Amino acid sequence: MTVTCDSASILKAIVAQNGALTVTTAFMVLDELCSGSLVAPPDVDLGVRGRIGVARLRRRTPPPAAQVFARLLTEHDAAVGFDERASLDSMRLRR
């Protein structure tokens, strides 16, 4: 069975309550991974790294404040280069 879902909270509930699998970034389930309610298989690395994204309505110019915010997010994303696998490994060491 395949489920398509736009809600991270619903998707996490489906996985937690039904033994299902999902492909997502660790960032989306970080709290659950830290608490141990969900686990990431250690032998699976899809090479996916967390990135910040910005979405807007097509054919609409965002207001100036939104444009500045999007620019700052993009700069921050480039600066941190968030590596989810390294973060997960670091969390496991702290437990």
Backbone as CSV, one residue per row, in Angstrom:
resi,resn,N_x,N_y,N_z,CA_x,CA_y,CA_z,C_x,C_y,C_z
1,MET,0.848,-1.173,0.000,0.000,0.000,0.000,0.892,1.234,0.000
2,THR,0.502,2.256,-0.703,1.207,3.523,-0.745,0.295,4.607,-0.212
3,VAL,0.844,5.458,0.644,0.085,6.576,1.206,0.776,7.862,0.804
4,THR,0.013,8.791,0.279,0.522,10.127,-0.011,-0.096,11.074,0.995
5,CYS,0.765,11.843,1.665,0.277,12.666,2.763,1.062,13.966,2.820
6,ASP,0.368,15.077,2.982,1.014,16.381,3.093,1.222,16.815,4.535
7,SER,0.845,15.991,5.479,0.941,16.342,6.889,2.003,15.488,7.568
8,ALA,3.059,16.135,8.050,4.125,15.398,8.727,3.613,14.708,9.979
9,SER,2.729,15.361,10.731,2.236,14.751,11.966,1.400,13.502,11.679
10,ILE,0.593,13.532,10.642,-0.207,12.357,10.285,0.704,11.239,9.786
11,LEU,1.680,11.585,8.983,2.608,10.579,8.470,3.377,9.919,9.616
12,LYS,3.828,10.710,10.588,4.538,10.151,11.740,3.628,9.224,12.541
13,ALA,2.361,9.590,12.684,1.407,8.744,13.415,1.188,7.425,12.683
14,ILE,1.084,7.464,11.367,0.909,6.238,10.585,2.094,5.305,10.795
15,VAL,3.294,5.857,10.746,4.496,5.041,10.929,4.547,4.471,12.346
16,ALA,4.291,5.325,13.346,4.390,4.893,14.743,3.330,3.864,15.121
17,GLN,2.145,3.969,14.568,1.044,3.105,14.994,0.846,1.861,14.143
18,ASN,1.458,1.836,12.963,1.174,0.732,12.052,2.403,-0.019,11.564
19,GLY,3.557,0.315,12.078,4.760,-0.386,11.639,5.125,-0.094,10.203
20,ALA,4.659,1.015,9.683,4.936,1.382,8.297,6.338,1.977,8.186
21,LEU,6.777,2.180,6.972,8.047,2.832,6.685,7.773,4.111,5.925
22,THR,8.628,5.090,6.111,8.532,6.313,5.335,9.925,6.779,4.964
23,VAL,10.010,7.494,3.881,11.261,8.131,3.491,11.070,9.610,3.753
24,THR,11.850,10.134,4.671,11.771,11.538,5.035,13.147,11.986,5.499
25,THR,13.304,13.248,5.680,14.559,13.728,6.239,14.510,13.579,7.751
26,ALA,15.649,13.364,8.364,15.720,13.218,9.819,15.208,14.474,10.504
27,PHE,15.374,15.615,9.870,14.915,16.880,10.430,13.420,16.830,10.757
28,MET,12.643,16.163,9.917,11.194,16.102,10.113,10.790,15.215,11.288
29,VAL,11.650,14.301,11.690,11.326,13.379,12.781,12.372,13.424,13.894
30,LEU,13.067,14.532,14.000,14.174,14.642,14.952,13.739,14.380,16.389
31,ASP,12.615,14.955,16.820,12.137,14.737,18.192,11.833,13.260,18.436
32,GLU,11.207,12.615,17.468,10.850,11.213,17.609,12.091,10.322,17.617
33,LEU,13.089,10.687,16.831,14.334,9.922,16.826,15.066,10.088,18.155
34,CYS,15.060,11.311,18.691,15.712,11.572,19.982,15.024,10.812,21.113
35,SER,13.697,10.750,21.074,12.956,10.079,22.146,12.977,8.559,21.994
36,GLY,13.303,8.081,20.798,13.306,6.644,20.556,11.969,6.094,20.097
37,SER,10.956,6.973,19.936,9.656,6.472,19.477,9.697,6.052,18.012
38,LEU,10.617,6.602,17.245,10.894,6.154,15.876,12.397,5.911,15.775
39,VAL,12.791,5.030,14.896,14.212,4.756,14.692,14.542,4.819,13.206
40,ALA,15.762,5.236,12.934,16.267,5.237,11.563,17.169,4.017,11.425
41,PRO,16.904,3.148,10.467,17.776,1.983,10.301,19.217,2.437,10.069
42,PRO,20.158,1.932,10.853,21.547,2.408,10.746,22.221,2.016,9.439
43,ASP,21.718,0.986,8.763,22.363,0.519,7.539,21.772,1.132,6.268
44,VAL,20.893,2.118,6.428,20.282,2.773,5.273,20.723,4.232,5.234
45,ASP,21.443,4.589,4.207,21.834,5.986,4.012,21.545,6.334,2.561
46,LEU,20.477,7.102,2.367,20.079,7.473,1.012,20.887,8.639,0.471
47,GLY,21.780,9.165,1.300,22.583,10.300,0.873,21.805,11.601,0.867
48,VAL,20.671,11.612,1.539,19.837,12.811,1.587,20.309,13.699,2.719
49,ARG,20.499,14.945,2.454,20.929,15.894,3.465,19.857,16.957,3.629
50,GLY,19.651,17.403,4.854,18.619,18.398,5.145,18.909,19.726,4.480
51,ARG,17.893,20.333,3.981,17.990,21.649,3.356,16.743,22.433,3.712
52,ILE,16.892,23.726,3.809,15.759,24.610,4.048,15.188,24.996,2.691
53,GLY,13.876,24.963,2.573,13.239,25.334,1.312,12.243,26.454,1.516
54,VAL,11.996,27.180,0.467,11.036,28.277,0.492,10.042,28.050,-0.640
55,ALA,8.763,28.160,-0.316,7.724,28.019,-1.340,6.857,29.276,-1.336
56,ARG,6.349,29.624,-2.498,5.462,30.781,-2.608,4.460,30.527,-3.714
57,LEU,3.443,31.340,-3.751,2.432,31.222,-4.798,3.017,31.656,-6.142
58,ARG,2.668,30.927,-7.170,3.126,31.248,-8.511,2.510,32.583,-8.972
59,ARG,3.251,33.311,-9.725,2.825,34.581,-10.332,2.454,35.652,-9.299
60,ARG,3.006,35.523,-8.100,2.795,36.563,-7.089,4.143,36.969,-6.525
61,THR,4.362,38.247,-6.456,5.595,38.751,-5.872,5.419,38.825,-4.357
62,PRO,6.310,38.165,-3.606,6.183,38.233,-2.152,6.439,39.658,-1.655
63,PRO,5.868,40.009,-0.518,6.133,41.322,0.046,7.614,41.451,0.400
64,PRO,8.118,42.682,0.511,9.545,42.893,0.797,10.049,42.124,2.022
65,ALA,9.277,42.088,3.093,9.729,41.371,4.294,9.895,39.877,4.003
66,ALA,8.985,39.299,3.216,9.082,37.885,2.861,10.298,37.633,1.972
67,GLN,10.606,38.572,1.097,11.786,38.436,0.243,13.067,38.444,1.076
68,VAL,13.122,39.334,2.057,14.291,39.393,2.944,14.395,38.102,3.746
69,PHE,13.262,37.634,4.279,13.250,36.408,5.056,13.742,35.226,4.215
70,ALA,13.270,35.111,2.974,13.695,34.026,2.087,15.199,34.118,1.810
71,ARG,15.700,35.319,1.621,17.140,35.491,1.379,17.943,35.067,2.607
72,LEU,17.486,35.481,3.799,18.184,35.108,5.032,18.161,33.596,5.257
73,LEU,17.027,32.960,4.975,16.943,31.497,5.099,17.909,30.810,4.145
74,THR,17.970,31.294,2.924,18.865,30.712,1.928,20.319,30.853,2.364
75,GLU,20.674,32.029,2.871,22.045,32.252,3.357,22.354,31.340,4.547
76,HIS,21.397,31.214,5.457,21.594,30.361,6.623,21.771,28.907,6.204
77,ASP,20.943,28.455,5.276,21.025,27.082,4.789,22.408,26.807,4.198
78,ALA,22.913,27.739,3.413,24.232,27.569,2.813,25.325,27.559,3.884
79,ALA,25.141,28.339,4.933,26.159,28.455,5.972,26.247,27.212,6.856
80,VAL,25.116,26.648,7.208,25.152,25.521,8.150,25.416,24.189,7.490
81,GLY,24.979,24.018,6.241,25.209,22.751,5.548,24.826,21.562,6.413
82,PHE,23.610,21.558,6.926,23.133,20.566,7.882,23.285,19.145,7.353
83,ASP,24.074,18.349,8.040,24.279,16.957,7.664,23.509,16.081,8.646
84,GLU,22.380,15.566,8.223,21.502,14.824,9.116,22.145,13.565,9.680
85,ARG,22.863,12.833,8.871,23.454,11.582,9.355,24.452,11.867,10.478
86,ALA,25.272,12.891,10.323,26.221,13.251,11.376,25.485,13.666,12.642
87,SER,24.376,14.378,12.493,23.591,14.785,13.650,22.993,13.575,14.352
88,LEU,22.500,12.619,13.586,21.937,11.408,14.184,23.011,10.620,14.925
89,ASP,24.177,10.487,14.317,25.267,9.776,14.970,25.660,10.477,16.267
90,SER,25.673,11.799,16.243,25.996,12.578,17.437,24.957,12.350,18.537
91,MET,23.681,12.294,18.162,22.609,12.039,19.130,22.772,10.666,19.764
92,ARG,23.117,9.675,18.952,23.269,8.320,19.480,24.401,8.255,20.491
93,LEU,25.455,9.016,20.263,26.586,9.019,21.182,26.219,9.667,22.518
94,ARG,25.315,10.639,22.517,24.926,11.340,23.734,23.982,10.537,24.601
95,ARG,23.320,9.531,24.054,22.354,8.741,24.835,23.019,7.875,25.844
